[in-house]
Amino acid sequence: MFCALAGDMMFFVVLVALFYARQAGTHMDARTLRQVGDWHPVLLPPILYLNTAILVLSSLTMEVARRHIFREIDVLEEWLGLGQPALRRARPWLAATLALGLLFLLGQAMAWRQLTAQGFAFDHTATPASYFFYLITGLHAAHLGLGIVALLLCVGALGWYRRVELRQVAVDATAWYWHTMGLAWLVLFAVLVYGQ
């Protein structure tokens, strides 16, 4: 999991480097024969701030779920065959994380619609800044979509796995991925807000 996440983080670092490199791009104005910058900053849709708060909250709910699945007294009861208290305590928090993740993706779709309404569509008329906005937010949304699939598999695996250790591994691996995507969004969002 750590190797895959390291690769993902390197991908996002390269994306940010390209973002800054493209800002410095110019072209020759045929009338004045001067180099002119063609980067026009994108006014970010306000819903992105709410989306950021939703993603941070989802990371908190994921961490609460992870802590519940590792809570010693509950794990001990499960090892002794006295029920599944760790599973019962973690499931609602995993469901909340899943709901918040879906809400984040819905908010991203709304942000894309708002940006299109502002005249920054992802088509032949797009500016370099709007291309990068769609590229950054779209690739992150795709990664978060994979995180949602991992959450669904994790919730399903909690019911399938009989051993508590396997449930702990499933929740822990999913939590690491989810937290990493949250951190990646915070960095990418900061780049979009302050880097233009």
C-alpha positions as CSV (number, residue, x, y, z in Angstrom):
1,M,0.0,0.0,0.0
2,F,2.8,2.4,0.9
3,C,4.5,1.8,-2.5
4,A,1.3,2.5,-4.4
5,L,0.7,5.6,-2.3
6,A,4.2,6.9,-2.9
7,G,3.7,6.4,-6.6
8,D,0.4,8.4,-6.4
9,M,2.1,11.2,-4.5
10,M,4.9,11.4,-7.1
11,F,2.3,11.6,-9.8
12,F,0.6,14.6,-8.1
13,V,4.0,16.2,-7.5
14,V,4.7,16.0,-11.2
15,L,1.2,17.4,-11.9
16,V,1.9,20.4,-9.7
17,A,5.3,21.0,-11.3
18,L,3.6,21.0,-14.7
19,F,1.0,23.4,-13.4
20,Y,3.7,25.9,-12.5
21,A,5.8,25.3,-15.6
22,R,2.7,25.9,-17.8
23,Q,2.0,29.2,-16.1
24,A,5.3,30.5,-17.3
25,G,4.4,29.7,-20.9
26,T,4.2,32.5,-23.5
27,H,3.5,33.0,-27.1
28,M,4.4,35.6,-29.7
29,D,1.8,38.2,-30.3
30,A,1.7,38.7,-34.1
31,R,0.7,42.4,-33.9
32,T,3.2,43.6,-31.4
33,L,5.9,41.0,-31.8
34,R,6.2,40.6,-28.1
35,Q,6.0,37.6,-25.8
36,V,2.6,37.5,-24.1
37,G,1.6,35.2,-21.3
38,D,-1.5,33.1,-22.0
39,W,-2.3,32.0,-18.4
40,H,-5.6,33.5,-17.2
41,P,-6.3,32.5,-13.6
42,V,-9.6,30.6,-13.0
43,L,-11.9,32.0,-10.4
44,L,-12.5,28.9,-8.2
45,P,-16.1,28.0,-7.5
46,P,-16.9,28.6,-3.8
47,I,-18.2,25.0,-3.4
48,L,-14.6,23.8,-3.4
49,Y,-14.1,25.3,0.1
50,L,-17.1,23.3,1.3
51,N,-15.8,20.2,-0.5
52,T,-12.5,20.6,1.3
53,A,-14.2,20.7,4.7
54,I,-16.3,17.6,3.8
55,L,-13.1,15.7,2.8
56,V,-11.4,16.7,6.1
57,L,-14.4,15.6,8.0
58,S,-14.4,12.3,6.1
59,S,-10.8,11.7,7.1
60,L,-11.8,12.2,10.7
61,T,-14.6,9.7,10.5
62,M,-12.3,7.2,8.8
63,E,-9.8,7.6,11.6
64,V,-12.5,7.1,14.2
65,A,-13.5,3.9,12.4
66,R,-9.8,2.8,12.3
67,R,-9.5,3.4,16.0
68,H,-12.6,1.5,16.8
69,I,-11.4,-1.6,14.9
70,F,-8.2,-1.5,16.9
71,R,-9.7,-0.8,20.3
72,E,-8.1,-3.3,22.7
73,I,-11.1,-4.3,24.8
74,D,-13.3,-4.9,21.8
75,V,-10.6,-6.8,20.0
76,L,-10.1,-9.0,23.0
77,E,-13.8,-9.8,23.2
78,E,-13.7,-10.8,19.5
79,W,-10.7,-13.0,20.0
80,L,-12.5,-14.7,22.9
81,G,-15.6,-15.2,20.8
82,L,-17.8,-12.9,22.7
83,G,-19.4,-11.1,19.7
84,Q,-18.1,-8.5,17.3
85,P,-18.0,-5.2,19.2
86,A,-15.1,-3.8,17.1
87,L,-17.0,-4.5,14.0
88,R,-20.3,-2.9,15.3
89,R,-18.4,0.2,16.4
90,A,-16.5,0.7,13.2
91,R,-19.2,0.1,10.7
92,P,-21.2,3.3,11.2
93,W,-18.1,5.4,10.9
94,L,-17.1,3.7,7.7
95,A,-20.6,4.3,6.4
96,A,-20.3,8.0,7.3
97,T,-16.9,8.1,5.5
98,L,-18.5,6.6,2.5
99,A,-21.4,9.1,2.5
100,L,-19.0,12.0,2.9
101,G,-16.8,10.7,0.1
102,L,-19.8,10.5,-2.2
103,L,-20.9,14.0,-1.1
104,F,-17.4,15.3,-2.0
105,L,-17.6,13.8,-5.5
106,L,-21.1,15.3,-6.0
107,G,-19.6,18.7,-4.9
108,Q,-16.8,18.3,-7.4
109,A,-19.4,17.7,-10.2
110,M,-21.2,20.9,-9.1
111,A,-17.9,22.8,-9.1
112,W,-17.3,21.7,-12.7
113,R,-20.8,22.8,-13.7
114,Q,-20.2,26.2,-12.0
115,L,-16.9,26.6,-13.8
116,T,-18.5,25.7,-17.1
117,A,-21.2,28.3,-16.4
118,Q,-18.4,30.9,-15.9
119,G,-17.1,30.2,-19.4
120,F,-14.3,27.8,-18.5
121,A,-15.5,24.7,-20.2
122,F,-13.4,21.7,-20.9
123,D,-13.5,22.0,-24.7
124,H,-11.7,23.6,-27.6
125,T,-12.2,27.1,-26.1
126,A,-10.6,26.2,-22.7
127,T,-7.7,28.2,-21.4
128,P,-4.5,26.5,-20.1
129,A,-5.6,27.4,-16.5
130,S,-9.0,25.7,-16.9
131,Y,-7.4,22.6,-18.5
132,F,-5.2,22.3,-15.4
133,F,-8.2,22.9,-13.1
134,Y,-10.1,20.1,-14.7
135,L,-7.0,17.9,-14.9
136,I,-6.1,18.4,-11.2
137,T,-9.7,18.0,-9.8
138,G,-10.6,15.3,-12.2
139,L,-7.6,13.1,-11.5
140,H,-8.1,13.6,-7.7
141,A,-11.8,12.7,-8.1
142,A,-10.9,9.5,-9.9
143,H,-8.5,8.6,-7.1
144,L,-11.1,9.3,-4.5
145,G,-13.6,7.2,-6.6
146,L,-11.1,4.3,-6.2
147,G,-11.1,5.1,-2.4
148,I,-14.9,4.8,-2.4
149,V,-14.6,1.4,-4.1
150,A,-12.0,0.4,-1.5
151,L,-14.4,1.5,1.3
152,L,-17.2,-0.5,-0.2
153,L,-14.9,-3.6,-0.4
154,C,-13.8,-2.9,3.1
155,V,-17.3,-2.7,4.5
156,G,-18.1,-5.9,2.6
157,A,-14.9,-7.6,3.9
158,L,-15.8,-6.8,7.5
159,G,-18.8,-9.1,7.2
160,W,-16.9,-11.8,5.3
161,Y,-13.8,-12.0,7.4
162,R,-14.1,-14.1,10.5
163,R,-10.7,-13.2,12.0
164,V,-10.4,-9.8,13.6
165,E,-6.8,-9.4,12.3
166,L,-8.0,-9.5,8.7
167,R,-10.7,-6.9,9.4
168,Q,-8.0,-4.7,11.0
169,V,-5.8,-5.0,7.9
170,A,-8.7,-4.1,5.6
171,V,-9.7,-1.0,7.6
172,D,-6.1,0.1,8.2
173,A,-5.1,-0.2,4.5
174,T,-8.3,1.7,3.4
175,A,-7.7,4.4,6.1
176,W,-4.1,4.9,4.8
177,Y,-5.4,5.4,1.3
178,W,-8.2,7.7,2.3
179,H,-5.9,9.9,4.5
180,T,-3.4,10.1,1.7
181,M,-6.1,11.2,-0.8
182,G,-7.3,13.8,1.7
183,L,-3.7,15.2,2.1
184,A,-3.3,15.2,-1.7
185,W,-6.4,17.2,-2.0
186,L,-5.3,19.8,0.6
187,V,-2.0,20.3,-1.3
188,L,-3.7,20.4,-4.7
189,F,-6.4,22.8,-3.4
190,A,-3.7,25.1,-1.9
191,V,-2.0,25.1,-5.3
192,L,-5.2,26.0,-7.1
193,V,-6.0,28.8,-4.5
194,Y,-2.6,30.3,-4.0
195,G,-0.6,29.1,-7.1
196,Q,-2.4,31.0,-9.8
